[in-house]
Amino acid sequence: MGPESVSASRSIYLRPWRIDITTRPGVPTLVPFTRLARTIGAALESADAPHPASIGLILADDSELASLNVAHLGKDGATDVLSFPLLPANAYPAHPGASHPGNLAGPDAIPFALPPGRRPHLGDIVVSVERATEQAEAGRGGQTGDVRWSPADELRLLVSHGTLHICGWDHAEPEEEAAMRALEQHLLVGG
């Protein structure tokens, strides 16, 4: 097995978060892991996610996203980002347009008991770096799907978008979509 066939993984601690980042074999690194971790940490902080906690990010290709898309959503073809939250949406505080009441017990409330010294895992985000690059370079990137910018910026947008989905945010309703897009824009400018 050569270096091209092994996933690269790293855990980055940004208190109170542990961010586990994995890059699949052959997938280019467009953004340093530390910058991606800061993007995720800022989104978790903005969403007032329960803490301390861990979250995973997997940088993959279209083939892996297509397989996950059909297996978990029943949709054919690749997509740019998928999120797999492990906590219910109401484990997070309510936000504008949310269809859930939010967690009234505060950001440290986890809906289950953990062994002492263990942190809950909030979920995993899987991003197609291949799709992020294609979208950015073809002018189909950004929140509106008509932005031509760097693949690194597109990847950061998808990572923040996926993190917000982990935290119970969605864009099915106009009010929540507007709030989510505004927060993503804030996160991109700040990161």
DRENPA-3360 file (N, C-alpha, C; in nm, 2 decimals, always signed):
BEGIN
1 = MGPESVSA = +0.08/-0.12/+0.00/+0.00/+0.00/+0.00/+0.09/+0.13/+0.00 ~ +0.07/+0.21/-0.10/+0.14/+0.33/-0.11/+0.07/+0.44/-0.03 ~ +0.14/+0.56/-0.02/+0.08/+0.67/+0.06/-0.05/+0.72/+0.00 ~ -0.07/+0.70/-0.14/-0.20/+0.74/-0.20/-0.32/+0.66/-0.16 ~ -0.30/+0.54/-0.10/-0.41/+0.46/-0.06/-0.45/+0.46/+0.08 ~ -0.39/+0.55/+0.16/-0.42/+0.56/+0.30/-0.49/+0.69/+0.34 ~ -0.59/+0.69/+0.41/-0.66/+0.81/+0.46/-0.57/+0.88/+0.56 ~ -0.57/+1.01/+0.55/-0.50/+1.10/+0.65/-0.60/+1.15/+0.75;
9 = SRSIYLRP = -0.57/+1.13/+0.88/-0.66/+1.17/+0.98/-0.58/+1.25/+1.09 ~ -0.66/+1.34/+1.15/-0.60/+1.43/+1.25/-0.71/+1.48/+1.34 ~ -0.69/+1.47/+1.47/-0.78/+1.53/+1.57/-0.72/+1.67/+1.61 ~ -0.81/+1.77/+1.61/-0.77/+1.90/+1.64/-0.85/+1.95/+1.76 ~ -0.79/+1.99/+1.87/-0.86/+2.04/+1.98/-0.87/+2.19/+1.98 ~ -0.99/+2.24/+1.98/-1.02/+2.38/+1.99/-1.13/+2.39/+2.10 ~ -1.08/+2.40/+2.22/-1.17/+2.39/+2.34/-1.29/+2.47/+2.32 ~ -1.41/+2.42/+2.34/-1.44/+2.29/+2.40/-1.46/+2.17/+2.30;
17 = WRIDITTR = -1.41/+2.19/+2.18/-1.44/+2.09/+2.07/-1.32/+2.01/+2.04 ~ -1.35/+1.88/+2.00/-1.25/+1.80/+1.93/-1.30/+1.78/+1.79 ~ -1.22/+1.81/+1.70/-1.26/+1.80/+1.56/-1.17/+1.70/+1.49 ~ -1.24/+1.59/+1.45/-1.16/+1.48/+1.38/-1.18/+1.49/+1.23 ~ -1.07/+1.52/+1.16/-1.07/+1.54/+1.02/-1.00/+1.42/+0.95 ~ -1.07/+1.37/+0.85/-1.01/+1.26/+0.77/-1.02/+1.30/+0.62 ~ -0.91/+1.28/+0.55/-0.90/+1.30/+0.41/-0.89/+1.16/+0.34 ~ -0.98/+1.12/+0.25/-0.97/+1.00/+0.19/-0.85/+0.99/+0.09;
25 = PGVPTLVP = -0.81/+0.87/+0.06/-0.69/+0.86/-0.04/-0.72/+0.93/-0.17 ~ -0.62/+1.00/-0.22/-0.63/+1.07/-0.35/-0.71/+1.20/-0.35 ~ -0.77/+1.24/-0.23/-0.84/+1.36/-0.23/-0.75/+1.48/-0.19 ~ -0.74/+1.58/-0.27/-0.65/+1.69/-0.24/-0.69/+1.77/-0.11 ~ -0.59/+1.82/-0.05/-0.61/+1.91/+0.07/-0.61/+2.05/+0.02 ~ -0.73/+2.11/+0.01/-0.74/+2.25/-0.04/-0.72/+2.35/+0.06 ~ -0.75/+2.32/+0.19/-0.75/+2.41/+0.30/-0.68/+2.34/+0.41 ~ -0.59/+2.40/+0.48/-0.52/+2.34/+0.60/-0.63/+2.29/+0.70;
33 = FTRLARTI = -0.60/+2.17/+0.76/-0.69/+2.11/+0.86/-0.72/+2.21/+0.97 ~ -0.62/+2.29/+1.01/-0.65/+2.38/+1.12/-0.75/+2.49/+1.08 ~ -0.75/+2.53/+0.96/-0.85/+2.63/+0.91/-0.99/+2.57/+0.91 ~ -0.99/+2.45/+0.86/-1.12/+2.38/+0.85/-1.18/+2.36/+1.00 ~ -1.09/+2.33/+1.09/-1.13/+2.31/+1.23/-1.18/+2.44/+1.28 ~ -1.12/+2.55/+1.25/-1.16/+2.68/+1.30/-1.30/+2.71/+1.24 ~ -1.32/+2.68/+1.12/-1.45/+2.70/+1.05/-1.56/+2.62/+1.13 ~ -1.53/+2.50/+1.15/-1.63/+2.41/+1.23/-1.65/+2.46/+1.37;
41 = GAALESAD = -1.54/+2.50/+1.44/-1.55/+2.55/+1.57/-1.64/+2.68/+1.58 ~ -1.62/+2.77/+1.48/-1.70/+2.89/+1.48/-1.84/+2.86/+1.45 ~ -1.87/+2.77/+1.37/-2.01/+2.73/+1.34/-2.08/+2.66/+1.47 ~ -2.00/+2.58/+1.53/-2.05/+2.52/+1.66/-2.08/+2.62/+1.76 ~ -1.99/+2.71/+1.78/-2.00/+2.82/+1.87/-2.13/+2.91/+1.84 ~ -2.14/+2.94/+1.71/-2.25/+3.03/+1.67/-2.39/+2.96/+1.69 ~ -2.39/+2.82/+1.68/-2.51/+2.75/+1.69/-2.53/+2.71/+1.84 ~ -2.44/+2.75/+1.93/-2.45/+2.72/+2.07/-2.46/+2.57/+2.10;
49 = APHPASIG = -2.38/+2.49/+2.03/-2.38/+2.35/+2.04/-2.34/+2.30/+2.18 ~ -2.40/+2.19/+2.22/-2.36/+2.13/+2.35/-2.21/+2.11/+2.35 ~ -2.15/+2.13/+2.47/-2.01/+2.12/+2.48/-1.97/+2.07/+2.62 ~ -1.85/+2.01/+2.64/-1.76/+1.98/+2.53/-1.81/+1.86/+2.44 ~ -1.77/+1.86/+2.32/-1.82/+1.76/+2.23/-1.71/+1.74/+2.12 ~ -1.74/+1.63/+2.04/-1.65/+1.61/+1.92/-1.74/+1.61/+1.80 ~ -1.68/+1.62/+1.68/-1.75/+1.62/+1.55/-1.65/+1.57/+1.45 ~ -1.70/+1.50/+1.35/-1.61/+1.45/+1.25/-1.63/+1.52/+1.11;
57 = LILADDSE = -1.52/+1.53/+1.04/-1.53/+1.59/+0.90/-1.45/+1.49/+0.81 ~ -1.52/+1.44/+0.71/-1.45/+1.35/+0.61/-1.45/+1.42/+0.48 ~ -1.33/+1.44/+0.42/-1.31/+1.50/+0.29/-1.30/+1.38/+0.19 ~ -1.40/+1.38/+0.10/-1.41/+1.26/+0.01/-1.42/+1.31/-0.13 ~ -1.47/+1.21/-0.22/-1.49/+1.25/-0.36/-1.63/+1.22/-0.40 ~ -1.66/+1.25/-0.52/-1.80/+1.23/-0.57/-1.85/+1.09/-0.56 ~ -1.76/+0.99/-0.58/-1.80/+0.85/-0.57/-1.86/+0.82/-0.43 ~ -1.78/+0.86/-0.33/-1.83/+0.83/-0.19/-1.96/+0.90/-0.16;
65 = LASLNVAH = -1.97/+1.03/-0.20/-2.09/+1.10/-0.17/-2.21/+1.04/-0.25 ~ -2.19/+1.00/-0.37/-2.30/+0.93/-0.45/-2.34/+0.81/-0.37 ~ -2.25/+0.73/-0.32/-2.29/+0.61/-0.25/-2.37/+0.64/-0.12 ~ -2.32/+0.74/-0.05/-2.39/+0.78/+0.07/-2.53/+0.84/+0.04 ~ -2.53/+0.92/-0.07/-2.66/+0.98/-0.10/-2.77/+0.88/-0.13 ~ -2.73/+0.78/-0.21/-2.83/+0.68/-0.24/-2.87/+0.59/-0.12 ~ -2.77/+0.56/-0.04/-2.79/+0.47/+0.08/-2.87/+0.54/+0.19 ~ -2.85/+0.67/+0.21/-2.91/+0.73/+0.32/-3.03/+0.83/+0.28;
73 = LGKDGATD = -3.03/+0.88/+0.16/-3.13/+0.97/+0.12/-3.22/+0.92/+0.01 ~ -3.17/+0.80/-0.05/-3.25/+0.75/-0.17/-3.24/+0.83/-0.29 ~ -3.13/+0.91/-0.30/-3.12/+1.00/-0.42/-3.00/+0.96/-0.50 ~ -3.02/+0.95/-0.63/-2.91/+0.91/-0.72/-2.81/+1.03/-0.74 ~ -2.68/+1.00/-0.76/-2.59/+1.10/-0.79/-2.52/+1.15/-0.67 ~ -2.40/+1.22/-0.70/-2.33/+1.28/-0.60/-2.39/+1.41/-0.55 ~ -2.36/+1.45/-0.44/-2.39/+1.58/-0.38/-2.27/+1.64/-0.32 ~ -2.28/+1.77/-0.28/-2.15/+1.83/-0.23/-2.13/+1.81/-0.09;
81 = VLSFPLLP = -2.23/+1.80/+0.00/-2.21/+1.78/+0.14/-2.33/+1.70/+0.20 ~ -2.30/+1.61/+0.29/-2.40/+1.54/+0.37/-2.36/+1.55/+0.51 ~ -2.46/+1.56/+0.60/-2.44/+1.57/+0.74/-2.52/+1.45/+0.81 ~ -2.45/+1.40/+0.91/-2.51/+1.29/+0.98/-2.51/+1.32/+1.13 ~ -2.62/+1.40/+1.17/-2.62/+1.44/+1.31/-2.65/+1.32/+1.40 ~ -2.60/+1.32/+1.52/-2.62/+1.21/+1.62/-2.71/+1.25/+1.73 ~ -2.74/+1.38/+1.74/-2.83/+1.44/+1.84/-2.95/+1.49/+1.77 ~ -3.07/+1.49/+1.84/-3.19/+1.54/+1.78/-3.17/+1.70/+1.77;
89 = ANAYPAHP = -3.25/+1.75/+1.68/-3.24/+1.90/+1.65/-3.27/+1.98/+1.78 ~ -3.36/+1.92/+1.86/-3.40/+2.00/+1.98/-3.29/+1.99/+2.10 ~ -3.18/+1.92/+2.07/-3.07/+1.92/+2.16/-2.99/+2.06/+2.15 ~ -3.03/+2.14/+2.05/-2.96/+2.26/+2.03/-3.06/+2.38/+2.05 ~ -3.02/+2.49/+2.09/-3.11/+2.61/+2.11/-3.19/+2.64/+1.98 ~ -3.30/+2.69/+2.00/-3.38/+2.73/+1.88/-3.31/+2.85/+1.81 ~ -3.34/+2.86/+1.68/-3.28/+2.97/+1.60/-3.39/+3.02/+1.51 ~ -3.37/+3.13/+1.44/-3.47/+3.19/+1.36/-3.53/+3.09/+1.25;
97 = GASHPGNL = -3.66/+3.07/+1.25/-3.72/+2.99/+1.15/-3.72/+2.84/+1.19 ~ -3.66/+2.80/+1.30/-3.65/+2.66/+1.34/-3.79/+2.60/+1.36 ~ -3.80/+2.47/+1.31/-3.93/+2.40/+1.33/-3.93/+2.33/+1.46 ~ -3.83/+2.34/+1.54/-3.83/+2.27/+1.67/-3.81/+2.38/+1.78 ~ -3.86/+2.35/+1.90/-3.86/+2.45/+2.01/-3.72/+2.48/+2.07 ~ -3.62/+2.39/+2.04/-3.49/+2.42/+2.10/-3.48/+2.36/+2.24 ~ -3.35/+2.35/+2.28/-3.32/+2.30/+2.41/-3.34/+2.41/+2.52 ~ -3.43/+2.39/+2.60/-3.45/+2.49/+2.71/-3.36/+2.47/+2.82;
105 = AGPDAIPF = -3.28/+2.36/+2.83/-3.19/+2.34/+2.94/-3.06/+2.40/+2.92 ~ -3.03/+2.46/+2.81/-2.90/+2.52/+2.79/-2.80/+2.44/+2.71 ~ -2.69/+2.50/+2.67/-2.60/+2.43/+2.57/-2.53/+2.31/+2.63 ~ -2.53/+2.29/+2.76/-2.45/+2.18/+2.82/-2.54/+2.06/+2.83 ~ -2.67/+2.07/+2.80/-2.76/+1.95/+2.81/-2.75/+1.85/+2.70 ~ -2.72/+1.73/+2.73/-2.71/+1.62/+2.64/-2.83/+1.53/+2.67 ~ -2.90/+1.48/+2.57/-3.02/+1.40/+2.60/-2.99/+1.25/+2.65 ~ -2.87/+1.22/+2.68/-2.84/+1.09/+2.73/-2.72/+1.10/+2.82;
113 = ALPPGRRP = -2.70/+0.99/+2.91/-2.59/+0.99/+3.00/-2.46/+0.94/+2.93 ~ -2.35/+0.99/+2.97/-2.22/+0.94/+2.92/-2.13/+0.90/+3.03 ~ -2.04/+0.81/+3.01/-1.95/+0.77/+3.11/-1.86/+0.89/+3.15 ~ -1.81/+0.90/+3.28/-1.73/+1.01/+3.32/-1.62/+1.04/+3.23 ~ -1.59/+1.16/+3.20/-1.47/+1.20/+3.12/-1.49/+1.18/+2.97 ~ -1.61/+1.14/+2.92/-1.64/+1.12/+2.78/-1.72/+1.24/+2.72 ~ -1.69/+1.28/+2.60/-1.76/+1.39/+2.54/-1.85/+1.33/+2.43 ~ -1.97/+1.38/+2.42/-2.06/+1.33/+2.31/-2.01/+1.36/+2.17;
121 = HLGDIVVS = -2.04/+1.28/+2.08/-2.00/+1.30/+1.94/-2.13/+1.36/+1.87 ~ -2.12/+1.48/+1.82/-2.23/+1.55/+1.76/-2.27/+1.49/+1.63 ~ -2.18/+1.43/+1.55/-2.21/+1.38/+1.42/-2.09/+1.39/+1.33 ~ -2.12/+1.36/+1.20/-2.02/+1.36/+1.10/-2.06/+1.44/+0.98 ~ -1.97/+1.51/+0.91/-2.00/+1.58/+0.79/-1.91/+1.52/+0.68 ~ -1.96/+1.49/+0.57/-1.89/+1.43/+0.46/-1.90/+1.53/+0.34 ~ -1.78/+1.58/+0.29/-1.78/+1.68/+0.18/-1.71/+1.62/+0.06 ~ -1.76/+1.64/-0.06/-1.69/+1.60/-0.18/-1.60/+1.72/-0.22;
129 = VERATEQA = -1.47/+1.70/-0.20/-1.38/+1.80/-0.24/-1.38/+1.81/-0.40 ~ -1.40/+1.70/-0.46/-1.41/+1.70/-0.61/-1.53/+1.79/-0.65 ~ -1.64/+1.78/-0.59/-1.76/+1.86/-0.63/-1.74/+2.01/-0.59 ~ -1.68/+2.03/-0.47/-1.65/+2.17/-0.43/-1.56/+2.24/-0.53 ~ -1.46/+2.17/-0.58/-1.37/+2.23/-0.68/-1.44/+2.25/-0.81 ~ -1.52/+2.16/-0.86/-1.59/+2.17/-0.98/-1.69/+2.29/-0.97 ~ -1.77/+2.29/-0.86/-1.87/+2.40/-0.85/-1.80/+2.54/-0.85 ~ -1.69/+2.55/-0.77/-1.63/+2.68/-0.76/-1.57/+2.72/-0.90;
137 = EAGRGGQT = -1.50/+2.63/-0.97/-1.44/+2.67/-1.09/-1.54/+2.69/-1.21 ~ -1.66/+2.63/-1.20/-1.76/+2.64/-1.31/-1.85/+2.76/-1.28 ~ -1.83/+2.83/-1.17/-1.92/+2.94/-1.13/-2.06/+2.89/-1.08 ~ -2.06/+2.77/-1.02/-2.18/+2.72/-0.96/-2.17/+2.71/-0.81 ~ -2.08/+2.79/-0.75/-2.06/+2.78/-0.61/-2.14/+2.88/-0.53 ~ -2.10/+2.89/-0.41/-2.16/+2.99/-0.32/-2.30/+2.95/-0.28 ~ -2.36/+3.03/-0.20/-2.50/+3.00/-0.15/-2.60/+3.00/-0.25 ~ -2.58/+3.08/-0.36/-2.68/+3.09/-0.46/-2.65/+3.00/-0.58;
145 = GDVRWSPA = -2.54/+2.93/-0.58/-2.51/+2.84/-0.69/-2.47/+2.91/-0.82 ~ -2.43/+3.04/-0.81/-2.38/+3.11/-0.93/-2.26/+3.19/-0.90 ~ -2.18/+3.15/-0.81/-2.05/+3.22/-0.77/-1.93/+3.15/-0.82 ~ -1.84/+3.22/-0.88/-1.71/+3.17/-0.92/-1.61/+3.22/-0.82 ~ -1.55/+3.13/-0.74/-1.46/+3.17/-0.64/-1.36/+3.06/-0.62 ~ -1.27/+3.06/-0.53/-1.17/+2.96/-0.51/-1.24/+2.83/-0.45 ~ -1.18/+2.72/-0.50/-1.23/+2.59/-0.44/-1.22/+2.59/-0.28 ~ -1.12/+2.66/-0.23/-1.10/+2.66/-0.09/-1.22/+2.73/-0.02;
153 = DELRLLVS = -1.26/+2.84/-0.08/-1.38/+2.91/-0.02/-1.50/+2.83/-0.03 ~ -1.52/+2.76/-0.14/-1.64/+2.67/-0.16/-1.63/+2.56/-0.05 ~ -1.52/+2.50/-0.03/-1.50/+2.40/+0.07/-1.54/+2.45/+0.21 ~ -1.49/+2.57/+0.24/-1.52/+2.63/+0.37/-1.67/+2.65/+0.39 ~ -1.74/+2.70/+0.28/-1.88/+2.72/+0.28/-1.95/+2.58/+0.31 ~ -1.91/+2.48/+0.24/-1.98/+2.35/+0.25/-1.95/+2.29/+0.39 ~ -1.84/+2.32/+0.45/-1.81/+2.27/+0.58/-1.89/+2.34/+0.69 ~ -1.90/+2.47/+0.67/-1.99/+2.55/+0.77/-2.14/+2.51/+0.75;
161 = HGTLHICG = -2.18/+2.49/+0.63/-2.32/+2.45/+0.60/-2.34/+2.31/+0.66 ~ -2.25/+2.22/+0.64/-2.27/+2.08/+0.70/-2.27/+2.09/+0.85 ~ -2.19/+2.17/+0.91/-2.18/+2.18/+1.06/-2.32/+2.24/+1.11 ~ -2.37/+2.34/+1.04/-2.50/+2.39/+1.09/-2.61/+2.29/+1.07 ~ -2.61/+2.20/+0.97/-2.70/+2.09/+0.96/-2.69/+2.00/+1.08 ~ -2.57/+1.97/+1.13/-2.54/+1.89/+1.24/-2.61/+1.95/+1.36 ~ -2.61/+2.08/+1.37/-2.67/+2.16/+1.48/-2.82/+2.19/+1.47 ~ -2.88/+2.12/+1.38/-3.03/+2.13/+1.37/-3.08/+2.24/+1.28;
169 = WDHAEPEE = -2.99/+2.30/+1.21/-3.03/+2.41/+1.11/-3.08/+2.34/+0.98 ~ -3.17/+2.40/+0.91/-3.21/+2.35/+0.78/-3.24/+2.47/+0.69 ~ -3.28/+2.44/+0.57/-3.31/+2.55/+0.47/-3.44/+2.52/+0.39 ~ -3.52/+2.44/+0.45/-3.65/+2.40/+0.38/-3.75/+2.52/+0.39 ~ -3.75/+2.60/+0.49/-3.84/+2.71/+0.51/-3.77/+2.84/+0.49 ~ -3.83/+2.94/+0.42/-3.77/+3.06/+0.38/-3.70/+3.14/+0.50 ~ -3.77/+3.14/+0.61/-3.71/+3.22/+0.73/-3.59/+3.15/+0.78 ~ -3.59/+3.02/+0.79/-3.47/+2.95/+0.84/-3.36/+2.95/+0.74;
177 = EAAMRALE = -3.40/+2.94/+0.61/-3.29/+2.95/+0.51/-3.22/+3.08/+0.51 ~ -3.30/+3.19/+0.52/-3.24/+3.32/+0.53/-3.15/+3.34/+0.65 ~ -3.19/+3.28/+0.76/-3.10/+3.29/+0.88/-2.98/+3.21/+0.87 ~ -2.99/+3.09/+0.81/-2.88/+3.00/+0.79/-2.78/+3.06/+0.69 ~ -2.83/+3.11/+0.58/-2.74/+3.18/+0.48/-2.67/+3.30/+0.54 ~ -2.74/+3.38/+0.62/-2.67/+3.49/+0.69/-2.56/+3.45/+0.78 ~ -2.59/+3.34/+0.86/-2.49/+3.29/+0.95/-2.37/+3.23/+0.87 ~ -2.40/+3.16/+0.77/-2.29/+3.11/+0.69/-2.20/+3.22/+0.63;
185 = QHLLVGG = -2.26/+3.33/+0.58/-2.19/+3.44/+0.53/-2.10/+3.50/+0.64 ~ -2.16/+3.52/+0.76/-2.08/+3.57/+0.87/-1.96/+3.48/+0.91 ~ -1.98/+3.35/+0.90/-1.88/+3.26/+0.93/-1.76/+3.26/+0.83 ~ -1.80/+3.28/+0.70/-1.70/+3.29/+0.59/-1.62/+3.42/+0.61 ~ -1.68/+3.53/+0.64/-1.61/+3.65/+0.65/-1.52/+3.65/+0.78 ~ -1.56/+3.58/+0.88/-1.49/+3.58/+1.01/-1.37/+3.48/+1.00 ~ -1.38/+3.38/+0.91/-1.28/+3.27/+0.91/-1.17/+3.29/+0.81;
% end
